[in-house]
Amino acid sequence: MLTVKRFIFNPIQENTYVVYHGKDACAVIDPGCYFAEEKQSLATWLKESHLHPNLLLNTHCHLDHVFGNKWVAEQYLLELQMGEKELWTFRMAPESGMRWSMPFENYAGNIIFLKEGDKVNMGDDSLEVFFTPGHSPGHIVFYNRKQGFVISGDLLFRMGIGRSDLPGGDAALLLESIHQKLMVLPDDTIVYPGHGEPTTIGYEKENNPFLI
C-alpha cells in the first residue's frame, strides 16, 4: 500500500510529495525545496522514516517545482524523470528563477522522458503516466489505479485549475486534459495538487467553478 506525504516548500507554497510503501525505496515528486532548511527538513524526515529515494519525478518543470531537483539527484544518486515534451520549460526554469529573484542551479544529469501510458514501478505498485498539457507543454500526472489517487501537479486544484497564461500554456488544452484525463476517473479518486489541499474528483465535479 502506498502512502503520500506532503511538504510545502518555497515562497510559492509548492507541494512536494514523497510516495512510499513500508521502508527503504520511495519517490520524490516535484521537489520544490529552495532554502537549506527546507532541504534539511526533507532529508531529516526521510532518514527518520528509514526511506531512501530511488525515483525523482516531475509533473512539470516550472521553477517552483524543480528548485530541489539537483539537490535530490545528487544527495540520492538519482536521474530525473519527466514528460517528454517538457524539456523547453525545464531549460527555461533558471531564467525564471532570476526574474523571481530566486536564482538556482538546474539539474544537469541524464533525463528519462515519460510519455502517455508509461508506468513508474514501485515494487508491487505503480504510477501510471497521463500526458496532460495546458499548464505547460509537457505536463504529466501520476495515477495510482489500485488505491485511487493522482498526483496532479498544477493541472487541477481544490476549487481551481492551473494557469494557462504562462509561456507554453494553452487554456483549451488545459481544460481538455482535465476533462479527458481526470474527470473520467472515479469520483472518490484523491487528487494531490501542486498547491493547496487535497481534494477528490467528485468534489471538483460538483463544486469547481471552472468545471461546472
N, C-alpha and C positions, 0 to 999 in steps of 0.2 A: 504494500500500500504506500502510495506517495504522499508526502507531506509538503506543504508550501509555506515557506517562511518569508515574510516581507520585511524589508528595510526601507526606510525613507531617507534619501540622501540628497545632498547638494541644495543650493538655494532655490532650485526649481521644484523641489519636493518630489523627486522622481522615485518610483517604486522599483527597487532591486529585489529580485526573488532568488531564493535558494530552494530547489526542488530536490527532495531526497527520500530514501526509504531506508529505515534502520540506521546503520552506521556506515562509515567509510565513504563510498562514492556519492557524488551529488552534482547537480548542475547549477551554475551561477548564470542567471539570465538578466541581461541589461545592467551590468554593474555601473551604477552612477556615482560611486564613491569618489568624491573630489578631494576633500580635505584629509590630511594624515590621520586625524582622529576617526574619520569615517572608515577608512581602510583598516585601521586597527580594530575598530568595533566589529567589523565583519570577520577579520582574521581570528579575533578572540572567540567570537561565537562559534565559528567553525571548529576551532581547536577544542573548546569545551564540549561541543556536541559530538566530538570524535568523527568529524566529517572532513574528507579531503576531496575537493572538486576535481572531477575528471571531464567536465564539459563546460565550455564557455560559449554562451549563445546570445545573440542579439535579435530582438524582434525588428529593430530598425536602428539607424545609426545617427540620429540627431545627437548633438553634443551631450545632453543631459543623461543619455542612456549609454554612453561609451566612455565617460570620463575614466572609469576604472578598468577598462579592458586591458591596457598594457600592464597595470599592476597585477591584476588577477592572473594574466597569462604568465608573467614572469615568476610570480610567487608560487604557482602550482604547475608550471611547465605545461601549459595548455595552448592549443591552437583555436583561434576564433572561428565560429560558425555563424553564418548569416545568410540572408536572402541573396540569390544570385544576381538580382538587379539592383542591389543596394550599394554597390561599390562607389558610385558618384557621391552619394550622401556621406558615406564613410570618409572619403577623401576630403570632403568639404568641412568636416566637423572641427578640425583645429582652427580654420579660418573663422568659423562661427564663434569658437571659444575666444578668439581675440576680440571680436566685436562685442562680446558679452563681458569683456574684461575678466575672463576666466581661462587663461592660457593653459594648455595641457599637451602632453606628448601622446600622439596616437599610437595604437598598436601597430607594430611593423613586421609581424611574423606571417607565416603562411595562413591563408584563409580557406576554409572549407565552405563551399557555396551550397546552400539548400534550396530546394525547389518544391513546388506543389506535389504533395503525395509522399515526400520523403518521411522517414521515421527516424527519430533520435532515440536509440535504445538505452534504457536504464534498467539493467538487469532483466527481470521478467516483465517490466513495464515499458511503455514507450510514449513519446510525444509525437503526434502527427503534425506535419507542417502544412499549413494552408497559406497560399500566396494571397495577400490582401492589400494591394496597392491603394493609394489615395492620399494617405497622410504623407507617405514618402514612396518613391518609385518601386522599391523592393521590399516593402514592409511584409513581414510574415507573422503568423501567430502559431502558438504551440498548444495542441489539443490532446488531452488525455481522455480517451473514449471510455476506458474502464471505470474511472471514478467520476467522470463528467465535470471536468474543469478545463478552462482555456486561459492561457497567458496571452492577453490581447494587445500588449504594447499600447500604442496611442491610437488604436482603431476605435475602441468603444469604451466609454466611461460610465459610471453611475450617473444617469440623467444627462449624459453628454456624449459627444463624439469627438474624434480627433480633428485638429485643424487641417485645412487644405490650402491655406494661403501661404505656406512656406515654399521655398523653391522645390520643384518636383512634385508638389501636391496637386490633387485633382479632385474637386468636390463630387463630381459624378461617379468617379471610380471609387471614392471613399464609401459612398452610400451603397454602391453596387457590392462592394466587398462585404459590408456589414450585412446586407440583406441575403446575399447568396452564400456566405460562409458561416456567419454567426447566427442569424435569426432562424436558420433551419435546424439548429441544434435543439435538443430537449430543453424545455422551459426551466428545469431545475439545474441546468449547467451553470456552474460557478464561473464568473468572469473576474480574473485578476488583472486589473488595468495598469497602465504605466504611470498613472497618477490617481490619487484618491482611493476611496474604499472599494472593496469587492462588491459585486452585485450578481444578479442572475439574468439569464436570457429572458425568462418570463417577466421579471420585474421591468426590464427595459422595454419589452413589447408593450406593456401596459402604461408605463409612466414616462418614457424618454420622449421629450417634446420634439426631438429631431427625427424621430422614427414613427410618430403617430400620424 
